[in-house]
């Protein structure tokens, strides 16, 4: 987002000082005098402003109180001076009033001297030519850039790396399964190679137009989203040459100091998640350093009255805001509720508890709030701390919040009992109010809108089959079998949504009204954009049951993607899965390489590749290691203390 020019009280724009060549050379002398006059006016105004501000400072001898801003729970604590009534508030005391007045006089004299010096330096500057001024400005710019680079290279504190198991291998014994796995690897290579040729450095690829592509979630900058998102997939597939190409681009080119407004959620799950996974898998320090640099840029998004982050933040200015379409300026549950895994790992790796505190504050606030029918609405206003529209879904806007409650527990080596309780409570309410069975016997997850159930399920909600299976072990009242079966029923429903189309690929959402079951009705819901959620559920259920139907269904999906989505320049989504001659949308999504192809590859690998008792996948399928009790921030990692 470009910063708007400053507007004075008159409402007119302040014209920028032009240090470039004048438009009219024959007026050079007149223009030079005009520039000097403007500079002197600006300097005199600045000096007047500074003196005015100084003399209007509060009298410290009268014990004026400066409130740091928000209540103590929302900001880092600052030790108050003696006599303060509340933590987080400074009191300025003056036991010796005469000494304070002398100090004020000394400061006034210093300010006068500094201003006189600045005025003399400005006069000297005005004697110089344009070329000399521009050269000095460039020198100062270079110095600042060099200082920033030096700061970025500052090493992070060493911490014990968790015991990493199953980061390569996974060769299946069955020859047919091995061939299928090799086919998935070839599809990944086709997607990557074409991105490398036609979209390198861009966020995504337009495989038919054969050029780069981006969306507003990544802002206006080319941040190489596909590179970062695909790294861990390349690594576990053994495509190490391609992995090194991506690593080199990240080392040489990836820069987060850009004037660009990005989605906090998307950048967290794709970039921070992808960089952390690449670091754990490869041990290359650059990935950890870049993840921390980006995380620091996201922290200003949490500067809201409640501590609930904005949906978007400008990486350069730190200014945040919410999506214009979100209920009355609300933040979205699936966005601010999908930070925990990455932020806990950031605190673990840096020894800085700020990231952990940010996400735990969100959790504590949610625990205090009333929930209609035990359900979490999708919208929460970050200014008021109140729910927006009463809309609850396990699909878009809500989905990964529930996923991260469960995965926070798993990632903590099952010691974060608070997260597990929140997950169990939420799932019980979802099962009671949102999960229904159609007339045809298909189990689906509807959406709660303003007091009634909408019998529609989104492709995004199909991840829940895998979530129920993943959370079965450790569920209340020994209901592990129930939740494993529920996961299998959701998988069957989502498979039906694929099987009832012409392309054998699932629509974006599908209804359960009357005779219509697991079928999209509106044209705007008939597209498939290379989404992974159904295949994700197949993989989890394969891991927990080894029922061959899940590999069979996964292979059907892979063949359909290969037949209808593959083009010479990569892979593209399709606009209508019910048409036998589909039109392509000409976008190769970064999550296709990060998630869809990774889950397919794992589906046809043996269970010793990224075993689930040692790894937890973030919502973008980036594997992060379980932080066992001795190492976790939750148990008081010495680095954090």
Secondary structure, DSSP 8 states (H G I E B T S, - for coil): ------B-TTS-B------S--S-GGGHHHHHHHHHHHHHHHHHHHHHHHHHHHHTS--GGG--EEE-SS-GGGS------TT-SSTTEEE---S-HHHHHHHHHHHHHHHHHHHHHHHHHHHHHHTS-HHHHHHHHHHHHHHHHHHHHHHHT-------------SS----SSHHHHHHHHHHHHHHHHHHHHHHHHTTTSSEEETTTTEEE--GGGTTS---HHHHHHHHHHHHTT-HHHHHHHHHHHHHT----SS-EEEHHHHIIIIIHHHHHHHHHH--HHHHHHHHHHHHHHGGGG-SSSS---SEEETTT--EE--TTSGGG-EEHHHHTS-HHHHHHHHHHH--THHHHHHHHHHHHHHHS--GGG---SEE-TTT--B-S-EE-SSTTTHHHHHHHHHHHHHTTS--HHHHHHHHHHHHHHHHHTEEE-TTS-EEE-EEETTEEE-EEEGGGGGHHHHHHHTSTT-GGG-HHHHHHHHHHHHHHHHHHHHTSSSS---SEEEEETTEEEE--SGGG--B----HHHHHHHHHHHHH--HHHHHHHHHHHHHHHHHTEETTEE--BS-TT-SS--B---B-HHIIIIIHHHHHHHTS-TTSS-TTTEEE-TTS-EEE---TTT-GGG--TTT-
